[in-house]
Amino acid sequence: MTRTKAVVTLALLFLLASAAGKPTFAAEDVEVKTNDALASLAQQMISAEGVLQNVTMNITGGVTNLTPLSGLKHIKNGNLTISGTTNLVSLAPLENLEVVDGDLYVGDNEALTKIALPSLTEVGGYVGIQYDGALADISLPSLTEVGGDLGMSNNGALTNISLPSLTEV
């Protein structure tokens, strides 16, 4: 199949899914395994307004510091997965994140002790937090709406969950 045919096919599938009442987006899948790769992605793909658009970002492996994402406010037409890290302790640099249009998944992070996303108000897809063995505290004080399922499981050290504004799942 030529590139033109592939693009037309994807566009047609998008239109059909949208017409069927299922909002769909074609996001670029980006796997980030190092701090340097994360810094490069942030510099190249996050707009001055703090928008990362049409990207499904999978943070994994050796990422230990999310500081390059400190200006991120909106993941538009994309997802955020933070999974399989060994030395990532905190999501604090994501404190300005307000909206994730797709899914938010945090799982299998050995050293992660706290998830605090004070500005997050809406996740359009599901929120999954699981298999974070050292995770003791989840604080999502501004989260009002989750468009899909909300699941938390197998977080053995978890002692505090705060979702005071959540009104819709």
Beta strands, then each sheet from edge to edge (+ up, - down):
strand 1: 28-32
strand 2: 51-53
strand 3: 55-61
strand 4: 74-76
strand 5: 79-85
strand 6: 99-100
strand 7: 104-107
strand 8: 114-116
strand 9: 122-123
strand 10: 127-130
strand 11: 137-139
strand 12: 145-146
strand 13: 150-153
strand 14: 160-162
sheet 1: 1+ 3+ 5+ 7+ 10+ 13+
sheet 2: 2+ 4+ 6+ 9+ 12+
sheet 3: 8+ 11+ 14+
end
